[in-house]
Amino acid sequence: MQVQGFRAKSRVALLVVFVLCVCFAGFYDLLKPVSNGCTMTYMYPTYIPIPTTTAVSPAKYGLYLYHEGWKKIDFKEHLKKLSGIPILFIPGNGGSYKQVRSLAAESDRAYQAGPLERTFYQEASLTPEEGGEEIDVASFQLPNQYDSRLDWFTVDLEGEHSAMDSAILEEHAEYVVHSIHRILDQYKESYETREREGAATSGSLPKSVILVGHSMGGFVARAAVAHNRLRKSAVETILTLSSPHQYPPVALQPSLGHYFAHVNHEWRKGYEVQTTRAGHYVSDPVLSHVVVISISGSYNDYQVRSKSESLDGIVPPSHGFMISSTGMRNVWLSMEHQAILWCNQLVIQVSHTLLSLVDSRTGQPFSDKRIRLAIFSKMLRSGIPQSFNWMMQSHLSQQSLHVPSRDVKDKTGSLYTSAACPRNVHWSEDGLERDLYIQTTTVTVLAMDGRRRWLDIQKLGSNGRSHFMFVTNLAPCSGVRLHLWPEKRNSTSELPVCIRILEVTSKMVRIPSGPAPRQIEPGSQTEQAPPSAIFRLGPEDMRGFRFLTISVAPRPTISGRPPPAVSMAVGQFFNPEEGEREFSPWSLSSYSYKEISLKEDHPLALNLSFTTSLGLLPVIFSLKTAGCGIKNSGLPDEQADDIDNSKLCKLRCFPPVAFAWDDTSGLHIFPNVYSETIVVDSSPALWSSPKSSEKTSVMLLVDPHCSYRSAVAVSVTAAASRFLLLYNSQIVGFALVVIFFALMQQTHAWDLDLPIPSILMAVESNLRIPLPFLYLAMAPILLSFVLSFWISQPFPSFASFTVVSVICYLLANGFVIILILISQFIFYAAAVVHIFIKTRFQLWEKSANRFINLSSSFFSLKVLRVVKANPLLVTALAAITLVCLVHAAFGLFIILSLDALCCHSALCSFISQPCTKT
């Protein structure tokens, strides 16, 4: 029985068309090649096996020490000289121990070359929740040289698929515990061997091992720390790369989820103060010394989502944090699950970060967990916070509390406070005649002229324009400096000593800049170089000050470096509310773009708010320059078209930049956004997701001197691919439910002695959603809402949760229907082929039988006639044929015997003397 009725057939046809369109659009976006911008890492690897002194179960695993270099070395002699910082790398699901080579090779190069060049701006600081008020991060200085190298160990886990089985995870965790103990014992053995041989020994033996895990290896590292056989304080620092922490990426069996829950429960207990039943203090938390950093690959990592890599609810903010590679300084890239191991930008940053953990006084990692957390924050985080709240509240006044006040006199004799620029940056003395007094809310710098711009905060910051934003491609301190003044005097030396001039240059934040424009001819004008730093002041930051000065260095004094192709800086007093735009999913369409017109003198910073997360509905944002104050291009009328006008405007307007904030994955930066698909990494509309995860905030930095025409629309292909990636497990679960419901309907018809419906007809009836099933589906949702309200916890948006659930249910029904139709088509094609072959074979068989019968009868008559006429001839032919057959059989026997004898001789020869050449 097939699907009957026009309405039923139409319903099935529409659903099949919808599912096919979603699949084609999604796979088109997934299969489209996307450059992640990563550069390769090269190395000369050597893996030194570490001998095992005790019996280990299972014995199939191994432990190796990495050595970088192309020269051959003596393994035993190399182990005797072991004196660095031990780091153990743990590969992930199906991974190899050789995947350590990129991190280890760059760590060796970083140790030999020394620390990265120190920039002249303040690094990111810890938040109050992370203990930023307990430690002065700004006063902590990173080392000028590295005192100890990193010794990278790696475990060979036989490439087992640990993401599929909890028993494998437990075996891996147990072997990692053994490897940690073996590494510490190896250092002790090497130290004692050097002492016996009279070799020089310096430093102290390591008491802990740093764990670095990729994918499931990061969870194995945490499972090993929670193991009851691990020595106390044997692990104090864990760094994970694209590792799931909240739940398994593919929960194929209940035991896998139970093991994740067990390990996470042990970690939550590990950060609790140990007390008696009566509530008396016993000891500090077991894991009070452990710091965990989780690095996410962001939206290009299709295997492990950022939500599962979060440490929320497992590790308190005072002991660790998660950071996305898109918001990591000097990286700014999203990368695939495996690329995070070899992406050179990230590998270099991680290597220098791990080397900076070493205390120069002890030669071992810092024992204070606050210092280690501060180093991770300074080295990995950018100056742009991971939350959009940075735009809503001031951070300068809070951070300035942690900056040690120091008085610095520059060449002009002025007295500055706060974190001033380095003293080795000398500028020529600024005279009063070189000062510029800005009368407009927007200030522009198009050349390194060595002048100082004065901005009256009280005048320019009136009428609600209480915020100041500054965008530039000049280097902080060496190219541009900013100060806050309490009053204006003819000379800085005339100011009383009690009055301080606050230098705020260190608050300038670096951002990734796109490729610099190429200069066709020396001295020719090029397009505006992209901005490389931003600066923001809120009303709280400027309270108590009257003037803001922007000092621009002259061109020849850029520390011996060539200046940018086109030096640029744009600042503006603005009202954040004027640049706010809000987009709902209904206002965006793939065919009708949401137009935004920006006239000249618009706000420098535009705040776009999307009520639905761009992780679910990525948008295509296009920006086109409409004008830049050029009335006459100087070209003939037939040549002065929009294209030439756009080219001329690019000489005056800096390329726009977009910042996207998502509560799940943090910060994403898109430089040079003229036409870009803005996408973040999040998992909205899940029941475990908070309501805030369904919103994405985007800040655009656009040149206020130019007018633009912009358009925003949902990217259909990107939205389809993201939906399939985010909710594939839900779709599969719904598909299984649909099949079981169809089987239940067939069983119910069988019990009632009714005609059994076909599987296709049973699935089609699921689309009608009967009333009892609707009640059954609504009951747990309403119960969850009541519980969420009762325990005062935030709950997700009911509308988005319902919409996504319905779409997943429809896709599941569509996939099942397509599978049924494909199977029916295959069986139908097989039946047609079978019938075709069978009918043709029967006709051929009848024809063949007829021919054989006719031929045999004709041949038999001929033979009988010959035999009767020549009996002697027939007898002679028969005798000759018999002799030939006997001779052929004997010859075949001789050949086979000789061949067997040759094979036996070759076999004996091979056994007695094996071959050494193929």
C-alpha positions in Angstrom: 0.0 0.0 0.0 1.5 3.3 -1.1 0.8 6.9 0.0 -2.7 7.8 -1.2 -4.4 11.1 -1.7 -3.2 14.3 -3.3 -2.6 16.1 0.0 -0.5 13.3 1.3 1.6 13.1 -1.9 2.0 16.9 -2.0 3.1 16.9 1.7 5.7 14.2 1.0 6.9 15.9 -2.2 7.3 19.3 -0.5 9.2 17.8 2.4 11.6 15.9 0.0 12.3 19.1 -2.0 12.9 21.0 1.2 15.4 18.4 2.6 17.2 18.1 -0.7 17.6 21.9 -1.0 19.0 22.1 2.6 21.4 19.2 1.9 22.7 20.6 -1.4 23.1 24.1 0.1 24.8 22.7 3.2 27.2 20.4 1.3 28.1 23.1 -1.2 29.3 25.3 1.6 31.1 22.5 3.4 32.9 21.2 0.3 33.8 24.7 -0.8 37.6 25.2 -0.2 38.2 27.8 2.5 41.7 29.2 3.3 42.3 29.3 7.0 45.4 31.6 6.6 47.7 29.3 8.5 51.3 28.8 7.6 53.0 25.5 7.8 55.5 24.4 10.5 58.7 22.6 9.5 60.9 20.4 11.7 63.6 17.7 11.9 62.0 15.2 14.3 63.7 12.4 16.3 61.8 10.3 18.8 63.8 8.8 21.6 62.0 5.8 23.4 61.9 6.0 27.1 62.5 2.6 28.7 59.9 1.2 31.1 61.3 0.0 34.4 58.2 -1.7 35.7 55.5 -3.8 34.1 52.8 -1.6 32.6 49.3 -2.7 31.6 48.5 -2.5 28.8 52.1 -2.9 27.4 51.1 -1.9 23.9 51.6 1.8 24.6 54.9 3.7 24.6 56.6 6.9 25.8 59.0 9.0 23.7 61.1 12.1 24.1 61.2 14.5 21.1 64.5 15.9 19.8 64.8 18.6 17.2 67.7 18.4 14.8 68.9 16.7 11.7 72.1 15.3 13.2 72.2 11.7 14.6 72.5 11.6 18.4 73.2 9.0 21.0 69.9 8.3 22.8 71.5 7.3 26.2 73.8 10.3 26.2 70.9 12.6 25.4 68.8 11.2 28.3 71.7 11.8 30.7 71.7 15.5 29.9 67.9 15.8 30.6 67.4 19.0 32.6 64.6 21.1 31.0 61.0 21.6 31.8 59.0 18.3 31.2 55.9 18.6 29.0 53.8 15.6 28.1 51.8 15.7 24.8 48.7 13.5 24.7 47.2 12.8 21.2 43.5 12.6 20.5 41.1 10.2 18.9 43.0 8.2 16.3 46.0 10.5 16.7 49.7 9.8 16.6 52.4 10.5 19.1 54.3 12.2 16.2 51.8 15.1 16.2 53.9 16.7 18.9 56.6 17.6 16.3 55.2 21.1 15.5 54.9 22.3 19.1 58.2 20.8 20.1 60.1 22.2 17.1 58.8 25.7 17.5 59.6 25.5 21.3 63.2 24.7 20.5 63.4 27.6 18.0 61.8 30.0 20.5 64.2 28.9 23.3 67.2 29.6 21.0 65.9 32.8 19.5 64.6 34.3 22.7 61.3 36.0 23.6 59.1 37.8 21.2 59.5 41.5 20.8 57.8 43.4 23.5 55.1 45.8 22.3 54.5 49.2 23.8 50.9 48.6 24.9 49.5 47.0 28.0 48.5 43.4 27.6 45.1 41.9 28.6 44.6 41.7 32.4 42.7 39.2 34.5 39.0 39.9 35.3 37.9 40.3 39.0 36.4 36.8 38.8 39.8 35.4 37.8 41.6 37.1 40.6 42.7 40.3 38.9 42.3 42.3 42.1 44.6 39.9 44.0 47.6 40.2 41.7 49.2 43.1 39.9 49.4 41.6 36.4 50.6 44.9 34.8 53.6 45.1 37.1 54.6 41.5 36.3 57.3 41.5 33.6 57.8 38.7 31.2 61.4 37.4 30.9 63.9 39.0 28.6 65.5 35.6 28.0 64.5 32.0 28.5 66.5 30.2 31.2 65.2 26.7 30.6 64.3 24.7 27.5 61.2 22.6 27.2 61.6 18.8 27.1 58.6 17.5 25.1 57.5 13.9 25.9 54.7 12.2 24.0 52.7 9.0 24.5 52.1 6.5 21.8 48.5 5.3 22.2 48.4 3.1 19.1 46.1 5.5 17.3 43.1 4.1 19.2 39.7 5.7 18.8 39.2 7.0 22.3 36.1 9.1 21.3 34.1 5.9 20.8 34.7 3.9 24.0 35.0 4.9 27.7 37.1 1.8 28.4 39.8 3.1 26.0 39.7 6.5 27.7 40.3 4.9 31.1 43.2 2.9 29.8 44.7 6.0 28.3 44.3 8.0 31.5 45.9 5.1 33.5 48.9 5.0 31.1 49.3 8.8 31.2 49.5 8.6 35.0 52.3 6.0 34.6 54.0 8.2 32.0 54.0 11.2 34.4 55.6 9.2 37.1 58.1 7.7 34.6 59.1 11.2 33.4 59.7 12.5 36.9 61.7 9.3 37.7 63.8 9.8 34.5 64.9 13.2 35.5 66.0 11.8 38.9 67.9 9.0 37.2 69.6 11.5 34.8 70.5 13.8 37.7 72.0 10.9 39.7 73.9 9.6 36.6 75.5 13.0 36.1 76.5 13.2 39.7 78.2 9.8 39.6 80.1 10.7 36.5 81.2 14.0 38.0 79.4 16.1 35.4 78.1 19.6 36.4 74.6 19.6 37.9 72.6 22.7 38.3 69.0 23.6 39.1 66.4 21.5 40.9 64.6 18.4 39.9 61.1 19.0 38.4 58.2 18.1 40.7 55.5 18.5 38.1 54.8 17.8 34.4 52.9 20.2 32.2 50.2 18.4 30.2 49.2 19.4 26.6 46.4 17.5 25.1 44.8 17.6 21.7 41.1 16.7 21.1 40.3 13.7 23.4 43.8 13.9 24.7 42.8 17.1 26.6 40.1 15.2 28.4 42.4 12.3 29.1 44.8 14.8 30.7 42.0 15.9 33.1 41.0 12.3 33.7 44.6 11.5 34.7 44.7 14.4 37.1 41.5 13.1 38.8 43.1 9.6 39.0 43.6 8.3 42.5 47.1 6.9 41.7 48.6 10.2 40.6 51.2 11.6 42.9 50.4 14.8 44.7 51.2 18.0 42.8 52.6 15.9 39.9 50.5 18.1 37.4 49.9 21.8 37.9 49.3 23.1 34.4 47.1 21.7 31.6 46.7 23.2 28.1 44.1 21.7 25.8 43.7 22.2 22.1 40.2 21.6 20.6 39.3 19.3 23.5 35.8 18.5 24.6 35.2 19.1 28.3 31.5 19.4 28.8 30.3 16.3 27.0 31.6 13.7 24.4 31.4 14.9 20.8 29.8 11.6 19.8 28.0 9.8 22.6 27.7 6.4 21.0 27.2 4.6 24.3 25.9 5.6 27.8 29.2 4.6 29.5 31.0 7.4 27.6 28.6 10.0 29.0 28.9 8.5 32.4 32.7 8.7 32.3 32.6 12.3 31.3 30.1 13.1 34.1 32.3 11.2 36.6 35.5 13.0 35.7 33.8 16.4 35.7 32.2 15.6 39.1 35.7 14.8 40.5 37.0 18.1 39.2 34.2 20.1 40.8 34.9 18.3 44.1 38.6 19.0 43.6 38.0 22.8 43.8 35.9 22.6 47.0 37.4 23.3 50.4 37.8 20.1 52.4 35.7 20.2 55.5 34.3 17.8 58.1 30.7 16.9 58.5 30.4 19.5 61.1 31.7 22.1 58.7 35.2 22.5 60.2 38.1 23.3 57.8 40.4 20.4 57.0 42.5 21.4 54.0 42.6 23.5 50.9 41.0 22.2 47.7 42.8 19.2 46.1 43.1 21.0 42.8 43.8 24.4 44.2 47.2 24.5 42.4 46.0 23.3 39.0 45.5 25.7 36.1 43.6 24.7 33.0 43.6 26.6 29.7 41.3 25.5 26.8 42.0 26.8 23.3 39.2 26.5 20.7 39.6 26.4 17.0 36.4 28.4 16.6 33.9 28.0 13.7 36.2 26.1 11.3 36.5 23.2 13.7 33.6 21.0 12.6 34.4 18.1 15.0 34.4 19.7 18.4 32.3 22.8 19.0 33.3 25.7 21.3 30.4 25.0 23.6 31.8 21.6 24.6 35.3 23.1 25.0 34.1 25.5 27.6 35.3 25.1 31.2 32.2 26.7 32.8 30.9 24.7 35.7 34.1 22.5 35.7 37.0 24.8 36.4 36.4 28.1 38.3 37.5 31.3 36.6 40.2 31.8 39.1 41.9 28.6 37.8 41.4 28.7 34.1 39.6 30.0 31.1 38.7 29.2 27.4 40.0 31.3 24.6 39.2 31.1 20.9 41.9 31.2 18.3 40.1 34.0 16.5 40.5 36.2 19.6 44.1 35.2 20.4 46.7 37.9 19.8 49.1 37.3 17.0 46.8 34.5 15.7 43.4 35.9 14.9 42.5 32.8 12.8 39.9 30.0 12.9 41.3 26.6 12.1 40.3 23.0 11.5 40.4 20.3 14.2 43.8 19.0 13.0 45.2 22.3 11.8 45.4 23.6 15.3 48.4 21.3 15.8 50.5 22.7 13.0 49.2 26.3 12.4 52.4 28.2 12.8 50.8 31.4 14.1 49.2 29.5 17.0 52.1 27.1 17.6 54.6 30.0 18.0 52.3 31.8 20.5 51.8 28.7 22.5 55.5 27.9 22.6 56.5 31.3 23.9 53.7 31.1 26.4 54.9 27.8 27.9 58.5 29.1 28.0 57.3 32.2 29.9 55.9 30.0 32.7 59.4 29.3 34.0 60.6 31.1 37.1 64.2 32.4 36.5 65.0 32.0 40.2 64.1 28.3 40.5 64.3 27.2 36.8 60.9 25.5 37.2 57.4 26.7 36.4 55.9 29.3 38.9 54.3 27.6 41.9 51.8 30.4 42.3 48.7 29.5 40.2 47.8 33.2 39.9 51.1 34.1 38.2 50.7 31.2 35.8 47.1 32.3 35.0 48.3 35.9 34.5 51.0 34.7 32.1 48.5 32.8 30.0 46.3 35.9 30.0 49.1 38.3 29.0 50.5 36.0 26.3 47.3 34.6 24.7 44.5 37.1 25.2 44.3 40.2 23.1 43.6 43.6 24.5 40.1 43.4 23.2 37.9 41.7 25.9 36.0 38.5 25.0 32.7 40.2 25.8 30.8 43.0 24.2 30.4 44.6 27.6 33.7 46.2 26.8 31.7 48.7 24.7 29.1 49.2 27.4 31.3 49.9 30.3 34.7 51.5 30.9 37.7 49.4 31.5 40.4 52.0 31.6 39.6 53.3 35.1 39.5 49.8 36.5 42.8 48.7 34.9 44.5 51.9 35.9 44.1 50.8 39.5 46.5 48.0 38.9 49.1 50.1 37.0 51.8 51.3 39.3 51.9 55.1 39.3 55.3 56.4 38.4 56.4 59.9 37.4 58.2 60.1 34.1 59.6 63.3 32.6 60.0 63.4 28.9 62.3 65.6 26.9 60.0 68.6 27.2 60.0 68.4 31.0 56.3 67.5 31.4 55.3 65.2 34.2 53.3 62.1 33.2 51.7 59.4 35.3 50.6 55.8 34.7 52.3 53.5 32.3 54.3 55.9 30.1 56.0 54.9 26.9 59.6 53.5 27.1 62.3 56.1 27.6 64.2 55.0 24.6 61.5 56.4 22.3 62.6 60.0 21.8 60.6 62.6 19.9 61.6 66.0 18.8 60.4 68.8 21.1 56.9 70.0 20.3 56.6 73.8 20.2 53.4 75.7 20.7 53.4 76.8 17.1 53.1 73.2 16.0 50.0 72.5 18.0 46.7 72.1 16.3 43.4 73.0 17.9 40.6 70.7 16.7 37.1 72.3 16.5 35.2 69.4 15.0 34.1 66.1 16.7 36.2 64.2 14.2 40.0 64.5 14.0 42.0 63.0 11.1 45.7 62.3 10.6 46.8 61.6 7.1 50.5 62.1 7.5 53.2 61.7 10.2 53.7 65.4 10.6 55.1 65.6 14.1 52.2 67.8 15.4 50.1 67.6 18.5 46.3 67.8 18.2 44.3 69.4 21.1 40.7 68.2 21.7 38.5 70.0 24.2 36.6 67.2 26.0 34.0 69.6 27.5 33.2 71.2 24.2 33.5 68.3 21.7 32.0 65.7 24.1 28.8 67.6 24.7 25.3 66.7 23.3 25.6 63.1 24.3 28.9 62.5 22.5 30.7 61.4 25.7 32.6 58.5 24.1 35.9 58.8 22.2 37.1 56.2 19.6 40.5 56.3 17.9 41.5 54.1 15.0 45.1 54.1 13.5 47.7 52.2 11.7 50.5 54.0 13.5 52.5 52.2 16.1 51.7 53.1 19.7 54.4 55.2 21.4 56.8 55.2 18.4 54.1 56.6 16.0 51.4 58.2 18.1 50.9 59.1 21.8 47.7 60.1 23.6 47.5 62.1 26.9 44.7 63.5 29.1 45.3 67.0 30.5 43.5 68.7 33.4 44.0 72.1 31.9 45.8 73.9 29.0 48.9 75.9 29.6 51.3 77.6 27.2 54.0 75.2 28.3 54.0 71.8 30.1 56.6 73.0 32.5 54.2 75.7 33.8 51.9 73.0 35.3 52.2 72.5 39.1 53.8 69.3 40.3 50.6 68.3 42.0 48.8 68.2 38.6 49.4 65.0 36.7 49.1 64.4 33.0 47.8 60.9 32.4 49.3 59.1 29.4 46.8 56.6 28.0 48.8 55.3 25.0 49.2 52.0 26.7 45.5 51.5 26.5 45.7 51.3 22.7 44.7 47.8 21.6 46.3 45.9 18.7 44.0 44.4 16.1 44.8 42.2 13.1 45.3 44.2 10.0 44.7 43.0 6.5 47.3 43.0 3.8 48.9 46.4 3.2 48.3 48.0 -0.2 51.1 47.6 -2.7 52.9 50.7 -3.9 53.2 50.6 -7.6 55.9 53.3 -7.9 58.1 54.9 -5.3 56.4 57.9 -3.9 53.1 57.2 -5.6 49.9 57.4 -3.6 48.4 54.1 -2.5 45.1 53.0 -0.9 44.7 53.6 2.8 46.5 51.0 4.9 44.2 48.9 7.1 44.0 49.9 10.8 46.2 48.0 13.2 45.1 49.5 16.6 42.0 50.9 18.2 41.6 53.1 21.3 38.5 53.9 23.3 37.7 56.2 26.2 34.4 56.4 28.1 33.0 59.2 30.1 34.4 57.6 33.3 37.9 57.6 31.8 37.8 61.3 30.9 36.2 62.5 34.2 38.4 65.2 35.8 40.2 66.1 32.6 39.6 68.9 30.2 41.8 68.1 27.1 42.8 65.1 25.1 46.0 65.4 23.0 47.0 63.2 20.1 50.8 63.6 19.4 51.9 62.2 16.0 55.6 61.5 15.5 57.5 63.0 12.5 58.2 60.6 9.7 62.0 60.2 10.2 61.7 59.0 13.9 60.1 55.6 13.6 62.8 53.7 15.3 64.6 52.9 12.0 61.5 51.2 10.5 59.8 52.3 7.3 56.5 54.0 7.9 53.2 52.6 6.6 52.4 53.0 3.0 49.8 55.6 4.0 49.9 56.7 7.6 46.4 57.2 9.0 44.6 57.9 12.3 40.9 58.9 12.8 39.4 59.8 16.1 35.8 60.9 17.0 33.6 61.9 19.9 30.4 60.0 19.4 27.2 58.8 20.9 27.0 55.0 21.0 23.2 55.1 20.7 23.4 56.8 17.3 25.2 53.8 15.7 23.0 51.1 17.1 21.1 48.8 14.6 19.1 45.7 15.5 18.3 42.9 13.2 15.7 40.1 13.7 15.7 36.9 11.7 12.5 38.0 10.0 14.0 41.2 8.8 16.7 39.3 6.9 16.0 37.4 3.7 18.3 35.7 1.3 16.7 37.5 -1.6 15.8 41.0 -0.3 18.8 42.5 1.4 18.4 44.7 4.5 19.8 48.0 3.2 21.8 50.4 5.5 22.7 53.8 4.2 25.5 55.7 6.0 26.0 59.3 5.1 29.2 61.3 5.8 30.0 62.2 9.4 28.3 59.1 10.7 29.5 57.4 13.9 32.9 55.8 13.7 31.7 52.7 15.6 28.4 51.1 14.5 26.9 48.5 16.9 24.9 45.9 15.1 22.8 43.5 17.2 21.4 40.2 15.8 18.7 38.7 18.0 19.5 35.2 16.5 23.1 34.0 16.9 25.2 34.2 13.8 26.3 30.7 14.6 22.9 29.6 13.3 22.2 32.3 10.8 25.5 33.6 9.3 25.0 36.8 7.4 26.6 38.2 4.3 27.7 41.7 5.0 28.6 43.9 2.0 29.9 47.4 2.1 30.4 49.7 -0.8 31.8 53.2 -0.7 29.3 55.7 -2.1 31.3 58.9 -1.6 34.1 60.6 0.2 33.7 64.3 -0.3 35.1 64.3 -3.9 33.0 66.6 -6.0 35.1 66.3 -9.2 37.4 63.5 -9.9 39.2 65.4 -12.6 38.5 62.7 -15.2 36.5 63.0 -18.4 32.7 62.4 -18.0 32.9 59.1 -19.8 35.5 57.8 -17.4 34.2 59.4 -14.1 31.9 56.5 -13.2 31.3 54.8 -9.9 34.3 52.5 -10.3 36.8 55.4 -10.5 35.0 57.2 -7.7 35.3 54.1 -5.6 39.0 53.8 -6.4 39.6 57.5 -5.4 37.7 57.0 -2.2 39.9 54.1 -1.2 42.8 56.5 -1.2 41.1 58.5 1.5 39.0 56.0 3.5 40.5 53.3 5.7 39.2 49.7 5.2 36.4 48.8 7.6 36.9 46.3 10.4 34.2 44.1 12.1 34.3 42.6 15.6 31.8 39.9 16.5 31.1 38.8 20.1 29.4 35.6 21.0 28.8 34.5 24.6 29.7 30.9 23.7 32.9 31.3 21.8 34.0 34.8 22.5 35.6 37.3 20.1 35.9 37.0 16.3 37.6 39.7 14.2 37.1 40.2 10.4 39.6 42.7 8.9 38.9 44.5 5.6 35.2 43.8 5.6 34.0 45.0 2.2 32.2 41.7 1.5 32.4 39.0 4.1 30.2 36.2 5.5 30.2 36.9 9.2 29.9 33.7 11.2 30.7 32.8 14.8 30.8 29.5 16.6 27.9 28.8 19.0 25.2 26.3 19.7 22.0 28.2 20.2 18.5 26.8 20.7 19.7 23.9 22.7 17.9 23.3 26.0 21.2 23.6 27.9 22.1 26.9 26.2 21.4 30.1 28.1 19.2 32.8 26.5 22.2 35.1 26.0 23.8 32.6 23.6 21.1 33.4 21.0 22.4 36.9 20.4 25.5 38.1 18.5 26.8 41.7 18.7 28.9 43.1 15.9 30.9 46.3 16.0 31.9 47.9 12.7 34.6 50.5 12.5 34.0 52.6 9.3 35.6 55.9 8.2 33.2 58.8 9.2 34.5 60.9 6.3 33.0 58.6 3.7 29.5 57.6 2.9 28.6 53.9 2.4 25.9 51.7 1.0 25.8 48.4 3.0 23.5 45.4 2.8 22.9 42.5 5.2 21.4 39.2 4.3 21.3 35.6 5.6 23.8 33.3 3.8 21.6 30.4 2.8 24.5 28.0 2.1 26.3 28.9 5.3 23.1 28.7 7.4 22.3 25.3 5.9 25.8 23.9 6.6 25.9 25.4 10.1 22.5 23.9 10.9 23.5 20.4 9.8 26.7 20.7 11.8 25.2 22.0 15.0 22.1 19.7 15.0 23.2 16.5 13.2 22.9 14.4 16.4 19.4 15.8 17.0 18.3 15.0 13.5 19.7 11.4 13.7 17.9 11.0 17.0 14.6 12.2 15.5 15.1 9.9 12.5 15.3 6.8 14.8 12.2 8.0 16.6 10.4 8.4 13.3 11.3 4.8 12.2 10.2 3.4 15.5 6.8 5.3 15.3 6.3 3.8 11.8 7.0 0.3 13.0 4.6 0.9 15.9 1.9 1.9 13.5 2.4 -1.3 11.5 2.4 -3.4 14.6 -0.8 -1.7 15.8 -2.5 -2.5 12.5 -1.4 -6.1 12.7 -2.9 -6.5 16.2 -6.2 -5.1 15.1 -6.3 -7.3 11.9 -6.3 -4.2 9.8 -4.5 -3.7 6.5 -0.8 -3.1 7.3 0.3 0.3 6.0 3.5 0.6 4.0 6.5 2.1 5.8 6.2 5.2 3.6 2.6 5.7 4.5 3.4 5.2 8.2 6.1 7.8 8.1 3.8 10.2 6.2 1.3 10.0 9.0 4.0 11.3 11.4 3.8 14.7 9.6 0.3 15.1 10.8 1.4 15.1 14.4 -1.6 13.5 16.2 -2.9 15.2 19.3 -1.7 12.6 21.9 1.8 12.9 20.5 1.6 16.7 20.8 0.6 16.4 24.5 3.5 13.9 25.0 6.0 16.3 23.4 4.7 19.4 25.3 4.8 17.7 28.8 8.6 17.6 29.3 9.0 21.1 27.9 6.5 22.6 30.3 8.0 20.6 33.1 11.5 21.9 32.3 10.2 25.5 32.3 8.6 25.0 35.7 11.8 23.5 37.2 13.9 26.3 35.7 11.6 28.9 37.2 11.5 27.1 40.5 15.3 26.9 40.9 15.7 30.5 39.5 18.0 29.5 36.7 17.9 31.1 33.2 16.1 29.1 30.5 16.4 29.3 26.8 14.0 31.0 24.5 10.9 28.8 24.0 10.3 30.1 20.5 13.8 29.4 19.1 13.9 26.0 20.9 10.5 25.0 19.4 11.4 26.3 15.9 14.7 24.5 15.8 13.1 21.3 17.1 10.4 21.4 14.4 13.0 21.9 11.7 15.1 19.0 13.0 11.9 16.9 13.1 11.0 17.8 9.5 14.5 17.1 8.3 14.5 13.7 10.1 11.2 12.7 8.4 12.5 13.9 5.1 15.7 11.9 5.4 13.7 8.7 6.3 11.4 9.3 3.3 14.3 9.8 1.0 15.9 6.6 2.3 12.6 4.7 1.7 12.3 6.1 -1.8 15.9 5.2 -2.6 15.4 1.7 -1.3 12.2 1.3 -3.2 13.9 2.5 -6.4 16.8 0.1 -5.9 14.5 -2.9 -5.4 12.4 -1.8 -8.3 15.4 -1.5 -10.6 16.7 -4.9 -9.4 13.3 -6.5 -10.1 13.2 -4.9 -13.6 16.7 -6.2 -14.4 15.9 -9.6 -13.0 12.8 -9.9 -15.1 14.6 -8.6 -18.1 17.4 -11.1 -17.8 15.0 -14.0 -16.9 12.8 -13.4 -20.0 15.7 -13.0 -22.3 17.4 -16.1 -20.8 14.3 -18.2 -21.4 14.0 -17.1 -25.0 17.7 -17.8 -25.5 17.4 -21.2 -23.8 14.5 -22.2 -26.1 16.4 -21.1 -29.2 19.5 -22.9 -28.0 17.6 -26.1 -27.3 16.0 -26.0 -30.7 19.4 -25.4 -32.4 21.1 -28.2 -30.4 18.3 -30.6 -31.2 18.4 -29.9 -34.9 22.2 -30.0 -35.0 22.5 -33.2 -33.0 20.0 -35.0 -35.2 21.7 -33.8 -38.3 25.2 -34.7 -37.0 24.1 -38.1 -35.7 22.8 -39.1 -39.2 26.1 -38.0 -40.8 28.2 -40.0 -38.3 26.2 -43.1 -38.7 26.6 -43.0 -42.5 30.4 -42.5 -42.2 30.7 -45.3 -39.6 28.8 -47.7 -41.8 30.8 -46.9 -44.9 34.3 -46.8 -43.3 34.6 -48.9 -40.1 38.4 -49.3 -40.2 39.0 -45.5 -40.5 36.8 -44.8 -37.5 38.7 -47.4 -35.4 42.1 -45.9 -36.3 41.0 -42.4 -35.4 39.7 -43.5 -32.1 43.0 -45.3 -31.3 45.1 -42.3 -32.2 42.9 -40.0 -30.0 43.3 -42.3 -27.0 47.1 -42.4 -27.4 47.2 -38.6 -27.6 45.2 -38.2 -24.4 47.4 -40.6 -22.5 50.5 -38.8 -23.6 49.2 -35.4 -22.7 48.2 -36.7 -19.2 51.7 -38.2 -18.6 53.4 -35.0 -19.8 51.3 -32.9 -17.5 52.2 -35.1 -14.6 55.9 -34.7 -15.3 55.6 -30.9 -15.6 53.8 -30.6 -12.2 56.3 -32.9 -10.5 59.3 -30.8 -11.7 57.5 -27.6 -10.7 56.8 -28.9 -7.2 60.5 -30.0 -6.9 61.7 -26.6 -8.0 59.4 -24.9 -5.5 60.6 -27.1 -2.7 64.2 -26.4 -3.5 63.6 -22.7 -3.6 61.8 -22.9 -0.3 64.6 -24.8 1.3 67.1 -22.4 -0.1 65.1 -19.5 1.3 64.8 -21.0 4.7 68.5 -21.8 5.0 69.6 -18.4 3.7 67.0 -15.7 3.5 67.0 -13.2 0.7 68.5 -9.8 1.5 67.5 -8.1 -1.7 64.0 -7.7 -3.2 
